[in-house]
Amino acid sequence: MNVAEYHRSGIHIRYDADIFSNFEEASFNSKIWAQRSAIVGFAEGRGTTFFIQHQGRDFVLRHYQRGGLAAKFSVDRYIYLGLRFTRPWREWALLTRMLEKGLPVPVPAAIKVERHGLLYAADIMMLRIPGARSLMSILMGDELTEGYWIAIGSMIRRFHEQGVYHADLNANNIMLDEGGRCYLIDFDRCKIKKPALKWQKENLLRLKRSLNKISANNEVFYFVEENWRSLLRGYGWEDLKQV
């Protein structure tokens, strides 16, 4: 990774110069990508995530947006406490740290912070994981065999052993590629903690609640308790019935 930065008039951009030749090429404006006929898809969630093709590479463009009660006061503005404390700068730092440890996460390509007085708005672009689909989208149409669930559990354990706490571990943030490899995505608000049974269990239970909620709200969703037991076996906790 060849990190370069641009700072001027409240605009702060960091990008991989091996991917983008200059900061202007790393646009965070979906309208500009649309004008270039580069948008090839999108996903709805907390805002719209765009999938972009550019010079033979596939990217994911995401605008940082608030959720929950905070969104009622400001959809996409955050208090500015210094550049290194902004969400994209922290997410970039965490992603690069996890990549150095060999964890299966997306590769960051560019980030932007646009300051507005005491507040800021932000965006991130990442390389898209080839052929990957979210666990949620897969289970809406197909069952997964036991091996996949074991692999998912094992993958989560790898992150937990490195102290990675995923603040929003759910079925949308687990990805599987065409070869069956598992990834975690969306590390906004995530952090490194000392491994501990309490938060690791709470993290797993967050995922289980996500799966149960989707199952309850959809007529077709291929998730049953035995799948969860298989995931725990992959994690190494099959004896902990309370999880």
Secondary structure, 3 states (H helix, E strand, C coil): CCEEEEEECCEEEEEECCCCCCCCCCCCCHHHHHHCCCEEEEEECCCEEEEEEECCEEEEEEECCCCHHHHHCCCCCEECCCHHHCHHHHHHHHHHHHHHCCCCCCCEEEEEEEEECCEEEEEEEEECCCCCEEHHHHHCCCCCCHHHHHHHHHHHHHHHHCCEECCCCCCCCEEECCCCCEEECCCCCCEECCCCHHHHHHHHHHHHHHHHHHHHHCCCCCCCHHHHHHHHHHHCCCCCCCC
